Amino acid sequence: IEIKDESPEPDHLAVYPISNDVPRYYWVIDLVKQDMVLDMHYRYVARWRFKFERHYNAFKKTLEENSVERTPYESLGVNVQPQDLNLDQQISAIRTKNQNLLKLKKELKQIEDIFPVNIRNTSDEAYQNFISLKEQLQDELKFQDHYLQVLNLLKKERDSRNSTEQFLSAIPDFQKFFDSKDQFPNNVVMAVRELLNKRLQQVVPYYEQKLKAKNDAKRIESAIPQLEKLYPAAGLTMNDDFKRLGAFVYAYNKIVDNVWKVKKDLQAIRNRVKKQKKMPSNSFFSDIVTQLSKMLYTLPRTNVPAFQPYRNYTCVKKLDKEIKRTQDIINTMLSKYRRADALVPEINVLKERNNLSSILKLLKKNKDLDFLLPMYSKLDQESLNKQAQAIRNALQSENWALADEALKNLYNDRNFINYAKIKPQKIKLAKEMENALIQAIAQRSKERAKQFMQENLNTLENVEALYENPAFQPVYQPSFFVPGTNAKAQMQSLNTALNAIKTLSFPKAAIEHLYKQLIANPDNQGVLKARAIVVHGKHYRGDDVTVKNRVAECDPQIPKLLTKPRSYRRIFALPVTLNPNGINNYLFKINLKIPSPAQYPVFDVYIRLPQDLAKQANAKQWYERITFNGKVLKNEGRYTITAPGPDNNYECQIGPLQIVKTSNNILEIRFKKAGLHVYQVSVMAQKPIIKKH
């Protein structure tokens, strides 16, 4: 296979990329036209080194040529004033240089991406040159970004010299600058603050002129709120004129908002009355009258101190007229709704007596109350409403059986004056009530399941029984379904949702909650919490890897993976018996799955034990039995099991252990200890260290 020459100068240099995976390469000359002496010099060099060393001087030159002189920036406000700067020229120049440096940064990144692992953090001269160049580049880019931010801000201020409105549009840029002023030198901050302070003197005259020309009662759109934040951020003090203007704008807008809210509330009342299609209760209009009376009483006025300096402005007079117009509307509505409030109880008494003639006479006598007429439909409608209300009442009291029976009666009811006309509405209402019943059952069932879940997050005993609790079933199974609806599918969906709480939400929440407590304080019922986590894990049907890992951590029967050499991992040593006041058997397992180029890798395992567990190890063997892949290990022959103690930081060394790369390698350690404890053990494996004697 011919390797392509990548040399940029092929007339006197050849460059071929090669790989360590190929044992041998050949350099072949196709044709030699005459005898000659072959004078050839060759060198094997890493690709990154070839690329970097070849262009190093060019890189330095690029950085040098595109670095920005810092004196104007560092002298801004001292020896250099903002007006002395050619902003357009400097911004353009810096942007050009910045783009060149970003290209250089990209080139360095491409070289860094092919660094071999063993070159990093070494004293290699080329590597150190690379790091130094990269740091200088990053520093220069950071400086240019800050300088550009300042120059752009100064340019916006300069470009807005003849337009206060344009200047105000730059307020967010000034706010951004002063919010991060700690990133800039004090002289730059002072220069920008001084420039800003001069421009802020234009704000009050500008807005007062605009307010004089304002000819409506709409909100005042201004930058006043932004300026009220900018003043303290910039370390400036608001003068009295600005405070007075700000107070007026705030008060004016607040009143405008209140008036529009009243108008919106009035329309909501109209809509509420318009939507009332059934006969109103005695208190229906009482609530509305109370609401309107409160609105009239709380209707805002402009006779507040903040308005005094601007009393003669057109916008204030317009606002007064708008308030008066709204007041008249409320009074008109109050008059009509008070009459309706007095009339409805009388009609309802006649309705109870079934005196339809008198009801019609009253309605015709008060026909100017046109909003009342749609509320009184035929008696068939009353029957539907009454049955629907009975279902609603049953749902509200969670009497599911009563609601179920009432729904069935509603659907089968034919006792109407004009059944053919009312039937479509009755069927529609039955479907709505059925949906309300299903939704209420679903909501209450989910609430009960979630409440049960929350109440049992801390349960540590008889955890298995929790999953048999009826809280994970619907609170009621309907006996009747309206034909043509999806109620059965909704109930099936509810069962699915409850099962999800049972097999996903509950075990996951309990595992995360108990695990957090276990980690925070293992001595506080830690063993029971670990066992509860394992039980919850049996019922968990999710795919959250973190949750499954936490279950595995708490299950002493599951070996804990050790995949990185020379890296400690914390695991739990837990009892497999449950004798609170006596001796318990403890167990932890380790699965050595450490990648290694060796065909038959050998490792020593180091186990760092708690002092309480290992303090007597010099006098008495701390473990009961240690096995590796089922074979009992003893401190004899080729195996070494060191005793943990203060001199080795309570660390037990076990080895050498030869692992099989294609299968599990289980190191199992059992020991006995009084009481129930969660011991936190740190384990690590590394290649055996050959000690010189």
NORJOVEN-V232794 format. One record per residue. N is the residue number from 0. PHI is phi as a letter, one per 20 degrees, with the letter a starting at -180 (999 if undefined). D_CENTER is the distance of its C-alpha to the mean C-alpha in Angstrom with 2 decimals. Layout:
BEGIN
n = [N/N]
phi = [PHI/PHI]
d_center = [D_CENTER/D_CENTER]
END
This chain:
BEGIN
n = [0/1/2/3/4/5/6/7/8/9/10/11/12/13/14/15/16/17/18/19/20/21/22/23/24/25/26/27/28/29/30/31/32/33/34/35/36/37/38/39/40/41/42/43/44/45/46/47/48/49/50/51/52/53/54/55/56/57/58/59/60/61/62/63/64/65/66/67/68/69/70/71/72/73/74/75/76/77/78/79/80/81/82/83/84/85/86/87/88/89/90/91/92/93/94/95/96/97/98/99/100/101/102/103/104/105/106/107/108/109/110/111/112/113/114/115/116/117/118/119/120/121/122/123/124/125/126/127/128/129/130/131/132/133/134/135/136/137/138/139/140/141/142/143/144/145/146/147/148/149/150/151/152/153/154/155/156/157/158/159/160/161/162/163/164/165/166/167/168/169/170/171/172/173/174/175/176/177/178/179/180/181/182/183/184/185/186/187/188/189/190/191/192/193/194/195/196/197/198/199/200/201/202/203/204/205/206/207/208/209/210/211/212/213/214/215/216/217/218/219/220/221/222/223/224/225/226/227/228/229/230/231/232/233/234/235/236/237/238/239/240/241/242/243/244/245/246/247/248/249/250/251/252/253/254/255/256/257/258/259/260/261/262/263/264/265/266/267/268/269/270/271/272/273/274/275/276/277/278/279/280/281/282/283/284/285/286/287/288/289/290/291/292/293/294/295/296/297/298/299/300/301/302/303/304/305/306/307/308/309/310/311/312/313/314/315/316/317/318/319/320/321/322/323/324/325/326/327/328/329/330/331/332/333/334/335/336/337/338/339/340/341/342/343/344/345/346/347/348/349/350/351/352/353/354/355/356/357/358/359/360/361/362/363/364/365/366/367/368/369/370/371/372/373/374/375/376/377/378/379/380/381/382/383/384/385/386/387/388/389/390/391/392/393/394/395/396/397/398/399/400/401/402/403/404/405/406/407/408/409/410/411/412/413/414/415/416/417/418/419/420/421/422/423/424/425/426/427/428/429/430/431/432/433/434/435/436/437/438/439/440/441/442/443/444/445/446/447/448/449/450/451/452/453/454/455/456/457/458/459/460/461/462/463/464/465/466/467/468/469/470/471/472/473/474/475/476/477/478/479/480/481/482/483/484/485/486/487/488/489/490/491/492/493/494/495/496/497/498/499/500/501/502/503/504/505/506/507/508/509/510/511/512/513/514/515/516/517/518/519/520/521/522/523/524/525/526/527/528/529/530/531/532/533/534/535/536/537/538/539/540/541/542/543/544/545/546/547/548/549/550/551/552/553/554/555/556/557/558/559/560/561/562/563/564/565/566/567/568/569/570/571/572/573/574/575/576/577/578/579/580/581/582/583/584/585/586/587/588/589/590/591/592/593/594/595/596/597/598/599/600/601/602/603/604/605/606/607/608/609/610/611/612/613/614/615/616/617/618/619/620/621/622/623/624/625/626/627/628/629/630/631/632/633/634/635/636/637/638/639/640/641/642/643/644/645/646/647/648/649/650/651/652/653/654/655/656/657/658/659/660/661/662/663/664/665/666/667/668/669/670/671/672/673/674/675/676/677/678/679/680/681/682/683/684/685/686/687/688/689/690/691/692]
phi = [999/f/e/f/f/d/f/f/c/f/f/c/b/d/c/c/f/c/c/f/f/e/f/b/c/c/d/d/e/f/b/d/f/b/f/b/e/e/d/c/d/c/b/e/b/f/f/f/f/f/f/f/f/f/d/g/f/f/f/f/f/f/f/f/f/d/e/d/f/e/g/g/f/f/d/f/n/d/e/c/d/g/f/e/e/e/f/g/f/f/f/f/f/f/f/f/f/f/f/f/f/f/f/f/g/f/f/f/f/f/f/f/f/d/g/f/f/e/e/f/m/d/e/g/f/f/f/f/f/f/f/f/f/f/f/f/f/f/f/f/f/f/f/f/f/f/f/f/f/f/f/f/f/f/f/f/f/f/f/d/g/d/b/f/f/f/f/f/f/e/g/g/f/f/f/f/f/f/f/d/f/f/e/d/f/f/f/f/f/f/f/f/f/f/f/f/g/f/f/f/f/e/f/f/g/f/f/f/f/f/f/f/e/f/c/b/d/e/g/e/e/b/e/g/g/f/f/f/e/f/g/f/f/e/m/d/d/f/e/f/f/f/f/f/f/f/f/f/g/f/f/f/f/f/f/g/f/f/f/f/f/f/f/f/f/f/f/f/f/g/f/f/f/f/e/f/e/d/f/f/f/f/e/g/f/f/f/f/f/f/f/f/f/f/f/f/f/e/g/f/c/e/e/c/g/f/e/g/f/d/g/e/f/f/f/f/f/f/f/g/f/f/f/f/f/f/f/f/f/f/f/f/f/g/f/f/f/f/f/f/f/f/e/f/g/f/f/f/f/f/f/f/e/m/e/f/f/f/f/f/f/f/f/f/f/d/f/f/e/f/f/f/g/f/f/d/e/f/f/g/f/f/f/f/f/f/f/f/f/f/f/f/f/f/f/f/e/l/e/f/f/f/f/f/f/f/f/f/f/f/f/e/f/c/e/c/f/c/f/g/f/e/g/g/f/f/f/f/f/f/f/f/f/f/f/f/f/f/f/f/f/f/f/f/f/f/f/f/f/f/f/f/f/f/f/d/f/e/f/d/d/l/f/g/f/g/e/d/f/f/f/e/c/g/f/b/d/g/e/b/c/f/g/n/d/d/f/f/f/f/f/f/f/f/g/f/f/f/f/f/f/f/d/c/f/f/f/f/f/f/f/f/f/f/f/f/f/f/f/f/b/f/f/e/l/f/f/f/f/f/f/f/f/f/f/g/f/f/e/f/d/e/c/f/f/f/f/f/f/f/f/f/f/e/d/f/e/e/f/e/f/c/d/d/f/l/c/f/c/e/c/d/d/c/f/d/d/c/c/g/d/c/e/c/e/d/b/b/c/c/d/e/c/e/f/b/f/f/f/c/f/c/c/e/d/d/d/e/d/f/g/f/e/d/f/d/f/f/e/b/g/f/d/e/b/c/c/c/l/n/e/f/d/c/f/a/m/e/e/c/c/e/e/f/a/f/f/d/l/l/d/d/d/c/r/e/d/e/d/e/f/e/b/f/c/e/d/d/c/d/b/d/b/f/n/d/c/d/e/e/d/d/c/b/c/b/f/g/e/e/e/e/d]
d_center = [53.66/54.09/51.45/50.82/51.81/48.84/51.05/50.67/54.41/56.11/59.62/59.59/56.35/54.87/51.30/50.32/46.97/47.65/45.75/46.40/46.23/49.61/52.54/54.99/55.27/58.45/59.41/61.96/64.35/65.30/68.50/70.76/73.51/75.59/75.92/73.79/72.24/68.52/66.89/63.23/60.66/57.45/54.35/51.37/48.22/44.47/42.96/40.52/43.45/45.69/43.21/42.28/45.80/47.27/45.01/44.38/46.90/45.63/42.06/43.37/45.38/42.45/40.45/43.51/44.38/40.90/40.26/40.37/42.88/41.04/43.95/43.23/39.62/40.73/43.63/41.84/43.07/45.75/48.13/46.18/45.31/42.77/45.72/47.26/44.50/44.90/41.27/41.49/43.41/41.18/37.93/39.50/40.88/37.68/35.67/38.34/38.30/34.53/34.58/37.28/35.36/32.24/34.61/35.96/32.50/31.97/35.39/34.67/31.42/33.48/35.94/33.37/31.88/35.30/35.83/37.17/35.33/38.38/38.72/35.61/36.29/40.04/42.87/43.81/45.18/43.57/40.18/40.56/41.68/38.58/36.28/38.29/38.19/34.44/33.88/36.34/34.62/31.16/32.79/34.59/31.59/29.66/32.77/33.21/29.68/30.33/33.83/32.77/30.27/33.19/35.69/33.59/33.08/36.84/37.61/35.64/37.53/40.82/40.38/39.80/42.96/44.66/41.74/39.94/37.61/36.68/36.21/33.84/31.66/31.16/29.84/26.16/27.56/29.43/26.42/24.40/27.44/27.97/24.34/24.85/28.57/28.49/28.30/31.63/35.15/36.56/39.26/36.79/34.84/38.20/39.44/36.46/36.60/40.32/39.90/37.20/39.35/42.27/40.35/38.85/42.43/42.48/39.65/41.65/44.71/42.58/40.72/43.88/45.65/42.95/43.01/46.78/46.51/43.80/45.54/43.05/41.08/37.62/34.83/35.49/33.01/32.97/31.19/32.25/28.79/27.67/30.95/30.55/27.44/29.22/32.35/31.00/28.68/31.87/33.94/36.15/37.69/37.82/41.46/42.95/43.26/39.57/38.72/41.19/39.79/36.20/37.35/39.17/36.34/33.95/36.63/37.66/34.21/33.55/36.83/36.19/32.83/34.62/37.45/35.25/33.37/36.81/37.76/34.66/35.40/39.01/38.03/35.78/38.90/40.99/38.52/38.42/42.22/42.46/40.18/42.26/44.38/45.79/48.26/46.57/46.80/48.85/45.80/44.10/45.65/45.80/42.04/42.23/45.16/43.33/40.31/42.62/44.62/41.56/40.47/43.99/44.06/40.73/41.32/40.72/43.62/44.04/46.49/44.14/44.91/42.24/44.14/47.54/47.70/46.64/48.63/50.81/48.04/48.10/44.42/45.09/48.11/46.18/43.54/46.38/47.77/44.45/44.20/47.81/47.26/44.29/46.44/49.21/46.90/45.71/49.35/50.41/47.68/48.46/52.11/51.52/48.89/51.10/53.93/51.70/50.52/54.20/55.12/52.50/53.70/57.25/56.20/54.30/57.45/59.45/56.86/57.28/61.03/60.51/62.51/61.18/64.08/63.40/59.70/60.65/63.12/60.58/58.07/60.80/61.99/58.51/57.71/56.31/53.32/52.32/48.79/50.41/52.23/49.32/48.26/51.48/51.71/54.25/54.61/53.09/49.82/50.33/50.72/47.48/45.66/47.20/46.26/42.72/42.49/43.88/41.09/38.46/40.11/40.09/36.40/35.67/37.73/36.23/39.76/38.74/42.28/43.72/41.18/41.86/45.62/45.41/43.47/46.18/48.92/47.34/47.24/50.84/52.25/55.10/56.61/56.15/58.66/57.44/55.51/55.43/53.74/51.28/50.42/47.64/45.96/46.51/44.97/41.95/41.63/42.01/39.14/36.95/37.97/37.39/33.87/33.33/34.83/32.68/29.49/30.58/31.44/28.12/26.16/28.35/28.34/24.56/24.50/27.28/25.68/22.37/24.52/26.62/23.66/22.46/26.10/26.75/23.85/26.37/29.36/31.18/34.47/35.45/31.92/33.45/34.83/31.44/30.96/34.26/33.36/33.89/30.55/29.21/31.78/32.08/33.69/36.41/37.85/39.49/43.14/43.35/41.46/42.40/43.70/41.75/38.28/35.35/35.33/36.14/33.27/30.95/32.30/31.81/28.20/27.90/29.52/27.07/24.08/25.78/26.54/22.90/22.18/25.20/24.54/20.76/18.81/21.55/22.49/18.99/18.05/21.51/21.40/18.15/19.52/23.01/22.10/20.20/23.37/25.59/24.20/24.30/27.88/29.69/32.90/31.68/32.59/30.86/33.19/32.66/28.88/29.19/31.57/29.36/26.49/29.02/30.15/26.66/26.24/29.41/27.88/24.48/24.58/21.12/20.52/17.76/19.56/18.07/19.35/22.65/23.05/22.71/25.35/27.51/27.28/28.65/31.38/34.41/35.97/33.33/34.13/31.43/31.15/32.32/31.81/32.05/35.32/35.59/32.06/31.78/29.62/29.23/30.29/31.46/35.14/35.49/38.57/39.72/42.06/41.45/44.15/42.76/46.10/47.54/47.09/44.22/43.79/40.72/39.31/36.86/36.89/35.90/35.81/36.88/35.48/35.87/36.60/39.96/42.45/45.24/46.86/47.21/44.59/45.42/43.09/43.45/40.83/40.08/38.87/37.96/38.68/38.04/41.12/41.87/42.20/44.19/46.32/49.42/49.02/52.02/54.26/52.89/50.91/47.32/46.57/48.47/48.00/46.19/46.22/45.06/44.90/47.09/49.66/50.38/50.14/52.59/53.23/56.27/57.44/54.86/51.96/50.96/48.95/48.79/48.63/45.64/46.65/46.10/47.65/45.08/42.07/42.53/41.85/43.67/44.52/45.34/46.88/47.81/45.87/46.38/43.50/43.70/41.22/41.08/40.49/38.88/40.41/39.98/40.90/41.34/42.12/43.46/44.58/45.66/44.52/45.22/42.53/39.00/36.66/33.57/34.73/32.29/34.08/33.29/34.84/35.61/38.00/39.94/43.16/46.22/47.40/51.10/52.68/55.90/58.63]
END
